[in-house]
Amino acid sequence: MIIAAGDAVAAVAALRMRWRVRILILLGIAGYAAGARADAGALEFAPQVWLNPGIYAQHFDSSKGLRNNNIGVGAEVWLSRDHALMGGSFINSNRARSHYGAYQWRPLHWQISGLDVGAGIAVGAFDGYPNYRNGAWFVAPLPMLSIEGRRLGANISLIPTVAKRFDGALAVQVKLRVW
């Protein structure tokens, strides 16, 4: 049986992605377990589900004609006050379809004018960016700031500029709590 070089490369890439997803899931479970113990003395927390319509990205270099309104659909599930799983799909700034799955750790919390404000980091797997790995999956950390009311909230993140790969932006993701 002869396997084409392109098929072999695709098979290896798919295998690597499966392992990366498994590692992210294990990290999420480990983070949740660690957080569950740390949260034992914290206030009661009920799991939450938030939905979002994609991401708005204000790029630092607006002369490149990049797409700012990255519409799509996404969800985040807060398992505890500090730990969440996120996932979704959107049309990215390069006008290509992107998918993502992430674990968010938000250890810093404040109450400001009746709003819950939290800060931390999200580590996720992303695809669909043609200038990086020809659109294949990659893992990246992003700083996160969340501002949440009872039903409406926003995630704010700073996407760094990486020469010839990513164009930096301030990203805002509006979200609606559904549970």
C-alpha positions as a printed Julia matrix, in Angstrom:
179×3 Matrix{Float64}:
   0.0    0.0    0.0
   1.39   3.38  -1.02
   0.53   6.43   1.09
   0.84   9.87  -0.48
   3.17  12.28   1.31
   0.32  14.74   1.83
  -1.84  12.03   3.42
   0.99  11.03   5.77
   1.56  14.64   6.82
  -2.16  15.1    7.42
  -2.3   11.89   9.48
   0.65  12.97  11.63
  -0.88  16.44  12.11
  -4.21  14.88  13.14
  -2.46  12.58  15.62
  -0.52  15.5   17.13
  -3.74  17.5   17.45
  -5.49  14.63  19.24
  -2.64  14.48  21.75
  -2.75  18.26  22.27
  -6.49  18.15  22.88
  -6.02  15.29  25.35
  -3.32  17.24  27.17
  -5.58  20.33  27.35
  -8.41  18.21  28.74
  -6.09  16.66  31.35
  -4.78  20.11  32.3
  -8.35  21.32  32.65
  -9.3   18.41  34.88
  -6.15  18.87  36.98
  -6.8   22.59  37.27
 -10.39  21.97  38.24
  -9.36  19.44  40.87
  -6.8   21.84  42.33
  -9.33  24.66  42.27
 -12.05  22.57  43.88
  -9.86  22.05  46.91
  -8.83  25.72  47.03
 -12.48  26.8   46.66
 -13.66  24.65  49.56
 -13.51  27.6   51.96
 -14.74  30.12  49.38
 -18.29  31.31  48.87
 -20.8   28.89  47.36
 -20.49  28.75  43.61
 -23.0   27.36  41.13
 -21.72  26.36  37.68
 -22.44  28.93  34.98
 -22.91  28.74  31.21
 -22.26  31.79  29.03
 -22.79  32.09  25.24
 -21.13  34.6   22.92
 -21.54  35.75  19.29
 -17.82  35.75  18.48
 -15.1   38.31  19.07
 -14.58  41.96  18.17
 -10.88  42.7   17.63
  -9.53  46.23  17.37
  -6.21  45.72  15.59
  -3.18  47.82  16.46
  -2.32  48.27  12.76
  -5.56  49.27  11.06
  -3.85  49.83   7.69
  -3.78  46.07   6.91
  -7.51  45.79   6.17
  -8.05  43.05   8.74
 -11.52  42.0    9.78
 -12.5   43.39  13.19
 -15.97  41.86  13.55
 -15.13  38.18  14.0
 -18.64  36.78  14.26
 -19.28  33.22  15.33
 -20.59  31.26  18.26
 -18.91  30.26  21.48
 -19.58  29.03  24.99
 -17.84  28.99  28.32
 -18.7   26.83  31.29
 -17.52  27.97  34.71
 -16.9   24.9   36.84
 -15.8   26.92  39.87
 -15.07  30.55  40.62
 -11.55  30.24  39.13
 -11.85  27.53  36.44
 -13.68  27.45  33.1
 -13.73  25.57  29.82
 -14.29  27.54  26.61
 -14.93  26.59  23.01
 -16.35  27.89  19.77
 -15.87  28.94  16.17
 -15.65  32.3   14.42
 -14.53  34.01  11.22
 -11.08  35.34  12.12
  -9.35  38.58  11.15
  -7.88  36.91   8.04
 -11.4   35.99   6.87
 -10.91  32.27   7.55
 -12.92  29.97   9.85
 -11.26  29.38  13.24
 -12.12  26.94  15.99
 -10.91  27.0   19.57
 -11.0   25.1   22.82
  -9.48  26.59  25.96
  -9.09  26.32  29.69
  -9.36  29.59  31.63
  -7.87  30.14  35.06
  -9.04  33.33  36.76
  -7.5   33.57  40.26
  -7.9   37.35  40.75
 -11.34  38.75  41.7
 -12.85  42.14  42.51
 -16.32  43.57  43.06
 -16.67  46.96  41.36
 -20.04  48.77  41.29
 -21.95  45.49  41.54
 -19.92  43.82  38.78
 -17.72  40.77  39.16
 -14.28  41.48  37.69
 -11.77  38.68  37.29
  -8.31  38.39  35.77
  -6.25  35.43  34.72
  -5.08  33.5   31.7
  -6.63  31.27  29.07
  -4.59  28.52  27.41
  -6.19  27.26  24.27
  -5.85  25.41  21.0
  -6.73  27.44  17.88
  -6.8   26.83  14.15
  -7.6   28.67  10.93
  -4.85  31.31  10.82
  -3.24  30.99   7.37
  -0.05  32.87   8.34
   0.72  30.45  11.16
   1.25  26.74  10.45
  -0.85  27.12   7.27
  -4.03  27.24   9.35
  -3.23  24.13  11.42
  -3.88  23.87  15.15
  -1.57  25.54  17.66
  -1.58  26.2   21.41
  -1.34  29.73  22.82
  -1.81  31.5   26.16
  -3.81  34.75  26.35
  -4.26  37.14  29.27
  -7.96  37.5   30.18
 -10.01  40.1   32.01
 -13.68  39.3   32.61
 -16.38  41.75  33.63
 -19.71  40.15  34.53
 -23.09  41.28  35.69
 -25.98  38.94  36.46
 -26.72  38.09  32.81
 -24.39  40.17  30.62
 -20.61  40.17  30.59
 -17.47  40.59  28.52
 -14.08  38.94  28.18
 -11.23  41.24  27.23
  -7.9   39.95  25.98
  -4.72  41.36  24.54
  -3.49  39.48  21.46
   0.2   40.18  20.89
   1.68  40.98  17.48
   3.91  38.15  16.27
   5.76  39.19  13.1
   4.49  37.47   9.94
   2.11  35.28  11.98
  -0.41  37.31  13.99
  -1.54  40.89  13.97
  -2.0   42.2   17.49
  -5.34  43.42  18.76
  -7.44  44.26  21.76
 -10.18  41.61  21.67
 -13.6   41.92  23.3
 -16.06  39.06  23.56
 -19.56  40.02  24.77
 -21.35  37.16  26.49
 -24.8   36.29  27.83
 -25.33  34.03  30.83
 -27.89  31.36  30.02
 -27.51  29.2   33.14
